[in-house]
Amino acid sequence: MPETCEFISLNGPDNTGKTTQLRQLAGRWDGFQVLGAIHEHDPAPWKKAAVHDYARWWFEWSTTVELTSLLAIGNAKRAEARKPGRTGLLDRGLPMLMAVAAATCVVKEGLSGREALWTVREIAGPIPAPSETAVLLLPSLDPERSYATTSAREGRPWTGIYPRYQKVLHEILLRQAEEGAYDLVVDCEHLSIADVHERIVEGIGGQLAAEASGEGELR
């Protein structure tokens, strides 16, 4: 991990506990700044996309260039909101946003996961990206069990193209993990919320301790 930590992102598929872990992490140190999701920092294009049918825009009408660019630009604008001397907490960082764009590309255009990741990385390449420590939370290291866990937590059936998109997303996240796209990967299978949080804190604790010295203590 880098010597200084400007941003920490929590990543993972739907229903993995990212929001819960972000909230708990935010309470551990006064030097954190919760920056949340990208649409909060660049709302206009997302509101425009949702005017008619957001799901159809995402999976049918938008191009890979349009969607990927929107995600990467939103990430850059979110980074600009970080106050000097603070460590920004991100709900999904750039690796996760690229996974989302790649999974969408696979289900829309029929590319392989490898081809889709290469495509979206090329599109996002020229757009400034903040330096982040990226944590990936996975319900399981097995893609089928991972998908089964998150879909069961949804509380209602996923329909249409969404089940296939989610399955592809789980596979791409695992591919990214194997490629080293994340600084810390937490296998959440058989772990409680408290156990997952402990793994996160242990994984990034040394860096946070260095950041916190002189600016309050980690709790």
N, C-alpha and C positions, 0 to 999 in steps of 0.2 A: 504494500500500500504506500501511497506517497507520504512524504514527511509531514506535509501540512494537509489538513482535511477541510476543504471548502464545502463539500457536499457529501452527504450519506444518503443513498437511495435504498429503499426497500422494494423488492421486485418479486413477482410471482404471479401465477394465474389467479383467476377470480376465486374468492372465498378461501384464501390462504391465510388470512389474518394480518395482512399488511397494515390496515388501519389501526387495529388494536396494538400492534407492535410499535408503530410510529408514535401513537399516543403515549405508550409507556416509556419509550425511549426519550421523548421530549421532556418528560418529567425528571430525567436523571441529571440534567445539567442546564444551568441558566444560559450557557453559551449557544444552545441550539436555537434555530429559527425554523419553525414549521412553514414550509413553502407549498406543501400540498401538491395538487395535480396541475398539469399544464393548462387545462382549459380555464383555470381560475386566473391565469395571467395573460391569456390571449382569447377572451371570450367571444369576440365578434364572429370569426369564421366558424366556430363551433355552433353558435346560435343560428347562423345562416344555414349550416348543414342540417340542423334539426327542424327547420321550418316545415318541411313536407313529410319526409319519412327518413329518420336518422339511420335506421338499420339498412334501408335500401341505398341511401347515399353511401354508406360505409362499404357495403358488400357488392353494390352493383354500379352506381353512378360515378363514384370517385375513381380517379386513376391512381396507380401506384405512386407516380411522381407527386400528385396532389396530396395524397394522404401522408406519405412519408415526409414530404416537405413541411406539411402542417404540424406534424408531430415534432420534428426536429426544431422548427422555428419556435414552437411553443416552449420547448425545453430551454432554448437559449433565452427567451424572454423571462422565463421563470428564474433562471440563474441571475438575471440582472436585478431581481428583487432582493437578493441577499444583502444584508447590511454588513459593512466592514467589520471584520473580527468575529463574525458569527459563523457557525457551521450550519448550513442549510439542510433540512430534512426533506427528502423528496419522496412523494408517492409515485413510484415507478420512475426510474432513471432512464438514460439513453439506451442501455442494452435492452431493457424491457420494451421500450418504445419501438426499437428496431425489430424485436421479436414479434410484436403485435403487427407491425407493418408487413413483415415477412410472411406471417401466417395468413394474413389477409390476401397477400399476393399469391400464395399457394392455392387457396380455395377459389380465387377469382380467375387466375391465369394458368393454373396447372403446372407451375414451375415446381421443381424439387425444393426441399427446404434449403439445401446448400445454395442453389441458384437464387432463391428468393432473398436469402440473407446477403449474398454478394450484391444483388441489385439494389436493395434498400440502403446498404452501406455506401454504395457509390453515389446514390441520390443525396444522402444526408452529409456526405463528406465535406462539401464546401461550407456548410453551415456551422458556425462556432458552437463548440460543445464544452461545457464546464468539466473540470476534473472532479471526479466523484469516486467515492468508495461504494461499490455496488454490492448489496447483499441480496441473494436469491433464496426465497423460501419455497420449498417444493413439498407438496403433500406426500410424495413418494418418489423414489428414484426410478421406479417403473412407470412408464408413461400411461399404461392402461389403468393401473391403480390410482395414479395421480389424477387422471381425468375422472375416474369413478368417484373419488373422494370429493372433489370440488363440485361435481354435478349433483351429488347427493345433498350437499350443503345448500344448494340453491333454493330448495324448498318447492320448486315447481319445475316441470320438464323444460329443458331447452329444446327449441323447435327450429325448423328450417335449416339454414346453413350453419347455424351457431354451434351445434354439436361437433360437426366436422372441423370448424375453425378452432374450437377449444382443443380438440385432440391434436391438431397440427401444432397449435401453440405450445402444448406440453412437450411435444417432440422437439420443437425448435429451442425451447428453453434448456432442455437437456443437452442438445447439441452445443449451445452456447457455453453451458457449464463445462463441457468436455474441452472446449476450445480455450477456456480460461477467461471468458468475458466478465466473470464475476469474481470479486475479491474474496467473497465468503459465500459458500453454498450450505444451507441448512436443510437436511432431510428431516422434515417434520413428522414423518410417520412414527406413530407410537409415542410422540412427545406431547406433553401438556403445553398450554400457552406459556406457563412459567418456565418450563424447560427450554422452549424455543427462545424466549427472551434471554435466558441465561447464555445460550449459545451465541446469540447476537452480541451481547455485551462482552463476552469472553473474546469473540473474534475481532472486535474493533476496539476493545478496551484500552490497549496499550496506546493506540493512536489518540483516543479521546483523552486519556490521562495527560498526554503531552500537550494537547490543545488546551486542556482545562487548567494547567498550572498557571497560577497567577490570576485566573479569572473565575475562581470558584471551584468547588470540588465536585467530582462525579458522585452521584448518590446511588 
